Amino acid sequence: MGKTSTEVKRRYNEKTYKRWFADLRNEDFDRIEALRGEQSRAAFLKKVVSLYEKNLAE
């Protein structure tokens, strides 16, 4: 099986994922990173959204 080219990976990622950027004050960034712990940023964001949705339903 041949190696997948960087170009193919880039095209796949562009149609599969979206990026979300935020400029945070240093203290806010540090607080979020401390809360995140060992989780990936994507997993942490998914968990925050899930908790937010659950809280809205109550």
CYANA upper distance limits for C-alpha pairs under 8 A (distance plus 0.5 A):
  4 THR  CA      8 VAL  CA      7.10
  4 THR  CA      9 LYS  CA      7.54
  5 SER  CA      9 LYS  CA      6.98
  6 THR  CA     10 ARG  CA      6.57
  7 GLU  CA     11 ARG  CA      6.72
  8 VAL  CA     12 TYR  CA      6.69
  9 LYS  CA     13 ASN  CA      6.62
 10 ARG  CA     14 GLU  CA      6.61
 11 ARG  CA     15 LYS  CA      6.93
 12 TYR  CA     16 THR  CA      6.51
 13 ASN  CA     17 TYR  CA      6.00
 14 GLU  CA     18 LYS  CA      7.57
 24 LEU  CA     28 ASP  CA      6.61
 24 LEU  CA     29 PHE  CA      6.29
 25 ARG  CA     29 PHE  CA      6.72
 26 ASN  CA     30 ASP  CA      6.60
 27 GLU  CA     31 ARG  CA      6.64
 28 ASP  CA     32 ILE  CA      6.70
 29 PHE  CA     33 GLU  CA      6.58
 30 ASP  CA     34 ALA  CA      6.59
 31 ARG  CA     35 LEU  CA      6.79
 32 ILE  CA     36 ARG  CA      6.55
 33 GLU  CA     37 GLY  CA      6.95
 36 ARG  CA     40 SER  CA      8.07
 36 ARG  CA     41 ARG  CA      7.68
 36 ARG  CA     44 PHE  CA      6.47
 39 GLN  CA     43 ALA  CA      6.62
 39 GLN  CA     44 PHE  CA      6.47
 40 SER  CA     44 PHE  CA      6.62
 41 ARG  CA     45 LEU  CA      6.60
 42 ALA  CA     46 LYS  CA      6.72
 43 ALA  CA     47 LYS  CA      6.71
 44 PHE  CA     48 VAL  CA      6.70
 45 LEU  CA     49 VAL  CA      6.67
 46 LYS  CA     50 SER  CA      6.62
 47 LYS  CA     51 LEU  CA      6.64
 48 VAL  CA     52 TYR  CA      6.58
 49 VAL  CA     53 GLU  CA      6.61
 50 SER  CA     54 LYS  CA      6.65
 51 LEU  CA     55 ASN  CA      6.56
 52 TYR  CA     56 LEU  CA      6.75
 53 GLU  CA     57 ALA  CA      6.87
 54 LYS  CA     58 GLU  CA      7.16
